[in-house]
Amino acid sequence: MPIATINNHQMYYEIHGEGPPLLLMGGWGTYCHGAHYHLPRGLTDHYQVVIFDHRGIGESDDDLTVTPSMRLYADDAAGLLEHLGLTDVHLIGLVGMGACISQELAINRPDLVRSMTNLAAWARPDTFFTDQIEMLRSVHRDMGWEAFQKLVCVLSLEPEFYLANRDRVLGPQGPWREVNGRFEAHSRLIDACLAHDTLDRLPSVSAPTLIVHCPLDQVTGPRLTVPIAKAIPGAREVTLEGAAHVIAGRELRGRFAKVLLDFLHEVDAAQAQSA
């Protein structure tokens, strides 16, 4: 298993596919350990996709004496890219804090970034978001992981998908399984999420950027994603009708994959033309 010493911790990572380098980051979970089949359809056919475990989950450890912050997680990601000798990398923040990490990278390490995509993101938490996330933390702490998983699924999935797939989604092999039995690690991720604030720094982002708005997202809907797009010069906005916080279902995942690949291929073509 590939584990490297990155930014004073042991960091687990995987690489799938071949092509231009791409770093994909999720939220309170990981696409590693056999979960890479959840990656956007066709991505590994065209790109060398790097995925990893955030500090404290999966096979990555953590230093509990270090204050968690999105800059810390971004420095981890930058360190991994440097370890792998990768620059000019597409960044995909696919749900939640992965998008926040990509913002910090695009602001602080533009030398590493070819493009940035944000989905289900925020640049500055509002009170509604903060209260939701604190509620999720309280439920996990006081009622247990099973109650947390059910609540976060109800908030994050499109209702028809949840109704049709409830028995398959809920349970120890379902989403957010990575924080099962790891409340302290989950709480540290939450601390970083609530402290994240890049809104006033986003105008410095120079990489081509795609911001995806999800109208049914009850957590990080357009009220939080539109300000990101407005703050980044030249950012492209796409509204994915019918999408909630988590992109689920064959048809919706297919539409998102097309939007994403079209954007990435366009950036690649423009760079090749200017070379």
Number of C-alpha atoms within 10 A of each C-alpha: 8 10 14 17 14 18 15 11 16 18 26 24 22 16 18 15 16 14 13 16 21 31 25 22 27 23 21 21 21 24 21 19 14 8 9 16 10 13 17 19 17 13 20 19 12 16 20 19 25 23 22 27 24 26 24 23 23 20 18 18 17 16 12 12 6 8 10 21 19 25 18 17 23 21 19 21 23 24 17 22 20 13 12 11 8 16 17 16 21 26 29 25 24 24 22 22 28 28 27 32 30 31 31 24 24 25 19 18 15 18 13 18 25 23 24 26 25 28 26 31 31 30 24 21 19 12 9 10 18 17 13 15 19 15 15 20 20 14 18 23 16 11 11 15 23 16 16 21 24 16 15 19 21 15 18 22 21 21 15 10 12 18 12 10 12 16 10 10 17 18 15 13 10 14 18 21 20 19 20 18 12 14 16 13 22 22 19 16 22 21 18 19 25 19 14 20 18 18 17 12 15 21 16 14 24 18 23 21 26 23 24 26 27 24 17 21 21 18 22 24 22 21 14 19 22 17 15 25 24 16 18 22 16 15 19 15 17 15 13 17 12 12 24 23 25 20 26 18 15 9 10 14 18 16 15 20 17 15 15 20 17 12 18 24 12 13 18 15 12 11 11 9 8 6 6
